[in-house]
Amino acid sequence: MPDIDMTVTTENGTPLAGTLTLPPGPGPHPAVLLLHGSGPLDRDGNTRKVTMNLGRPLADGLAAAGIATLRYDRRGVGATPGAWRTAGFVDNRQDAATALRTLADHPAVRPDAVGVIGHSEGALHAMALAAHHEVAAAVLLAGYARQGVDALRWQARSVIQGMPAPVRLLRRPLGALGALLLTRIKKTRTDVARIAGIPLNARWMRENLAHDTRDDLKCIHAPVLAVTGDKDLQVDPADLEEIRRLVPGRTEIHRVPDLTHVLRQDPAHHTLRSYRRLLRGPVDPGLLALVTTWVARQLDAAAGELPAEGRTASS
């Protein structure tokens, strides 16, 4: 599949270095924007220590189905200049919106058949794009339906439950410590702050904690596929039902048995310590097949619709 270097220029002039993967054959093609999780992630969803390797298999699978993809390095990561710790949650959302417009404007892409796939933080931005921009389909992988601070509290409880018994016995003092740290983060006013001696992207955290995804979910009229693993430790799988309830448009949800937050299946007892072992293997092929098949169906339908001026209210 041909890969083309592509740059997305953000509102403040930062050039986000990316890859446009085109399917074989003449265009223009339906296309998808890929959005990864949180942290200093490159276009394939990888950091120096954690390798999700999500971008390449998604791009290859979609290209084989006739769909182009764009993925990019976050600010301060890979070939993109800047400092990732100074980028806020809102900055990431605005960058995603700019990337969506850039993709739709590319001559090899059909602007009436552009979708978005997001994982973890990327799923939250995919919700916003689908709610406020021209999106023909949205895939939400491990996205939650609540305010960010509530999602973080659920995640903390979930992680502690998977810890050894001596740690679980400390859940109340650990919870009190966590609440204190959250209060300190909310009081910060700088982009970066040291909390307990650790440098944190404080602005990102403040904005993420305050963000409520339910506001966006209520405004999505494009088809939605929401998938969360039954063994996800970072996002409550029960939020899938809330996503289906809130989204006005067509919504398909899948709570996949044994699937984890890192999009690999783990039939064993699953904890955060399992991530290193799981990430040595590939993304779950069943998940890739589900996403590829669903996206191809939605974007084929979108590409076959009448031009906007010829549509009726029911089309």
C-alpha positions in Angstrom: 0.0 0.0 0.0 1.5 3.4 -1.0 2.5 5.6 2.0 2.8 9.4 1.4 4.4 11.8 3.8 1.8 14.4 4.8 2.0 17.4 7.0 -0.9 18.9 9.0 -0.3 22.5 10.0 -2.0 23.4 13.3 -3.6 26.7 14.2 -0.4 27.8 15.9 1.8 26.8 12.9 3.1 23.5 14.3 3.7 21.0 11.5 2.3 17.6 12.5 4.2 15.0 10.6 2.0 12.2 9.3 1.5 9.4 6.9 -1.3 9.1 4.3 -1.8 5.5 3.3 -3.7 5.0 0.0 -5.4 1.9 -1.2 -4.4 0.5 -4.6 -6.3 1.8 -7.6 -7.4 5.2 -8.8 -9.0 7.7 -6.3 -10.5 9.6 -4.9 -11.0 7.2 -2.0 -13.1 7.1 1.2 -10.7 7.9 4.1 -10.3 7.7 7.9 -8.4 9.7 10.4 -6.7 7.6 13.1 -6.4 9.1 16.6 -4.4 7.4 19.3 -4.4 7.5 23.1 -2.8 9.9 25.6 0.8 10.7 26.1 3.8 11.3 23.8 2.5 9.0 21.0 3.8 8.7 17.4 1.6 8.0 14.4 1.4 4.3 15.2 0.4 4.9 18.8 3.8 4.1 20.3 6.0 5.7 22.9 9.6 4.9 23.7 8.5 2.4 26.4 5.0 1.3 25.3 4.4 0.0 21.7 0.7 -0.2 20.9 1.5 -0.7 17.2 -2.0 0.2 16.3 -1.6 2.5 13.4 0.1 0.3 10.9 -2.3 -2.8 11.1 -5.4 -0.5 10.9 -4.0 1.4 7.9 -3.1 -1.8 6.1 -6.5 -3.4 6.8 -8.4 -0.4 5.7 -6.3 0.1 2.6 -7.1 -3.5 1.6 -10.8 -2.6 1.9 -10.3 0.5 -0.4 -10.0 3.1 2.4 -7.3 5.7 2.8 -6.0 6.6 6.3 -4.1 9.5 7.9 -2.2 9.2 11.1 0.3 11.7 12.6 2.9 12.2 15.3 1.7 14.3 18.3 3.3 17.6 19.1 6.9 17.0 20.3 6.9 13.3 19.2 8.6 11.6 16.3 9.1 14.0 13.4 6.8 16.7 14.9 8.5 19.5 16.7 7.4 21.0 20.0 7.1 19.8 23.6 4.3 17.2 24.3 4.0 18.2 28.0 2.9 21.7 27.1 0.1 20.5 24.8 -3.4 20.6 26.4 -6.3 18.2 25.9 -8.0 21.0 23.9 -4.9 21.5 21.8 -5.1 17.8 20.9 -8.7 18.1 20.0 -8.1 21.1 17.8 -5.2 19.3 16.1 -7.5 16.4 15.4 -10.0 18.8 13.8 -7.4 20.4 11.6 -6.1 17.0 10.6 -9.7 16.0 9.6 -10.1 19.0 7.4 -6.7 18.5 5.8 -7.5 14.9 5.1 -10.9 15.8 3.5 -9.2 18.5 1.3 -6.7 16.0 -0.1 -7.3 15.4 -3.8 -7.0 11.6 -3.3 -9.8 11.6 -0.8 -13.6 11.8 -1.1 -14.7 14.6 1.2 -18.2 13.1 1.5 -16.9 9.8 2.9 -14.4 10.6 5.7 -14.6 8.9 9.0 -12.6 8.8 12.3 -11.3 6.0 14.5 -10.1 6.9 18.0 -8.6 4.8 20.8 -8.7 5.9 24.5 -8.1 9.7 24.5 -8.4 9.5 20.7 -12.0 8.1 21.1 -12.9 11.2 23.1 -11.7 13.4 20.3 -13.4 11.2 17.8 -16.7 11.9 19.7 -16.1 15.7 19.4 -15.3 15.5 15.7 -18.4 13.4 15.0 -20.5 15.9 17.0 -19.2 19.1 15.5 -17.7 18.3 12.0 -18.6 16.6 8.8 -17.9 12.9 9.7 -19.5 10.0 7.9 -18.7 7.4 10.6 -17.0 7.2 14.0 -15.3 4.3 15.7 -14.8 4.6 19.5 -12.3 2.1 20.9 -12.3 2.2 24.7 -14.1 5.6 25.0 -16.1 6.6 28.1 -19.4 8.3 28.6 -18.9 10.5 31.7 -16.9 13.4 33.0 -13.1 12.9 32.9 -12.7 13.1 36.7 -15.2 10.3 37.2 -13.5 8.2 34.5 -10.2 8.7 36.3 -11.7 7.7 39.7 -13.2 4.5 38.1 -9.8 3.7 36.6 -8.1 4.1 40.0 -10.5 1.8 41.7 -10.2 -0.7 38.8 -6.4 -0.7 38.9 -6.3 -1.1 42.7 -8.7 -4.1 42.6 -6.1 -5.9 40.4 -3.2 -5.3 42.8 -1.9 -7.8 45.4 -3.9 -8.1 48.6 -1.6 -6.0 50.7 -2.1 -3.1 48.3 -5.9 -3.6 48.2 -6.0 -3.2 52.0 -4.6 0.3 51.5 -7.3 1.3 49.1 -8.8 3.9 51.5 -5.6 5.8 52.2 -4.6 5.5 48.6 -8.0 6.9 47.6 -7.5 9.8 50.0 -4.0 10.4 48.6 -5.5 10.4 45.1 -8.1 12.9 46.0 -5.4 15.2 47.4 -3.4 14.9 44.2 -6.5 15.7 42.1 -7.1 18.8 44.2 -3.5 19.9 43.7 -3.7 19.4 39.9 -7.0 21.4 39.7 -5.3 24.3 41.5 -2.4 24.5 39.1 -2.3 27.2 36.5 0.8 26.3 34.4 1.1 23.9 31.4 3.6 21.7 33.4 3.6 21.2 37.1 5.5 18.9 39.6 3.1 16.8 41.6 4.9 14.6 44.2 8.1 15.4 42.4 6.9 14.1 39.0 6.5 16.6 36.1 3.0 16.4 34.8 1.2 17.9 31.8 -1.0 19.8 34.2 -3.0 21.7 31.6 -3.9 18.5 29.8 -5.0 17.0 33.0 -7.1 20.0 34.1 -8.9 20.1 30.7 -9.4 16.3 30.6 -10.8 16.1 34.1 -13.3 18.8 33.3 -14.3 17.4 29.9 -17.7 15.6 29.8 -18.0 13.3 26.8 -21.8 13.1 27.2 -22.2 16.6 25.8 -20.6 15.4 22.5 -22.3 12.1 22.4 -25.7 13.7 22.4 -24.8 15.6 19.2 -23.6 12.7 17.1 -25.8 11.8 14.1 -23.2 9.9 12.1 -23.2 6.1 12.5 -21.1 5.0 15.6 -19.3 1.8 16.4 -18.3 1.6 20.0 -16.0 -1.2 21.3 -14.6 -1.8 24.7 -13.0 -4.9 26.1 -14.7 -6.8 29.0 -11.2 -6.7 30.7 -10.5 -3.0 30.2 -9.0 -1.7 33.4 -9.0 2.0 32.3 -12.5 2.4 30.9 -15.7 1.1 32.3 -17.2 -1.3 29.7 -20.6 -0.5 31.1 -20.3 2.9 29.5 -21.1 1.2 26.2 -24.8 1.2 27.1 -24.7 4.9 28.0 -23.0 5.6 24.6 -25.8 3.8 22.9 -28.5 5.6 24.9 -27.0 9.1 24.3 -26.1 9.0 20.6 -29.1 10.0 18.4 -27.7 8.3 15.3 -27.3 4.6 14.5 -25.0 3.0 17.1 -23.5 -0.4 17.3 -21.8 -1.5 20.5 -19.5 -4.5 21.3 -18.3 -5.5 24.7 -15.7 -8.0 23.7 -14.8 -10.9 26.1 -11.2 -11.0 27.3 -10.3 -7.8 25.3 -8.1 -5.4 27.3 -7.4 -1.6 27.0 -4.3 -2.3 24.9 -6.6 -4.1 22.4 -5.1 -7.5 22.9 -7.1 -10.4 24.4 -6.0 -11.8 27.8 -7.8 -15.0 28.9 -5.7 -15.1 32.1 -6.0 -13.0 35.2 -5.5 -9.5 33.9 -3.7 -6.6 35.6 -1.7 -3.6 34.6 1.4 -5.8 34.9 0.0 -7.9 32.0 0.4 -5.0 29.5 4.1 -5.7 28.8 3.4 -9.3 28.0 0.4 -8.5 25.8 2.1 -5.8 23.9 4.6 -8.3 22.6 1.8 -9.7 20.5 -0.3 -8.0 17.7 -3.6 -6.1 18.0 -6.5 -8.5 18.3 -7.2 -9.6 14.7 -10.9 -10.0 15.4 -11.1 -6.4 16.5 -9.3 -5.3 13.3 -11.7 -7.3 11.2 -14.7 -5.9 13.0 -13.6 -2.3 12.6 -12.5 -2.7 9.0 -15.7 -4.4 7.9 -17.9 -1.9 9.7 -16.0 1.2 8.4 -16.0 -0.1 4.9 -19.8 -0.6 5.0 -20.5 2.9 6.4 -18.1 4.8 4.1 -19.3 2.8 1.0 -22.8 3.9 1.9 -21.7 7.5 2.5 -19.8 7.6 -0.9 -22.9 6.4 -2.6 -25.2 9.1 -1.3 -26.4 12.1 -3.3 -24.5 15.3 -3.1 -25.5 17.4 -0.1 -27.8 19.7 -2.1 -29.7 16.7 -3.4 -30.5 15.1 0.0 -33.7 15.2 1.8 -34.2 15.4 5.5 -34.6 11.6 5.7 -31.6 10.6 3.6 
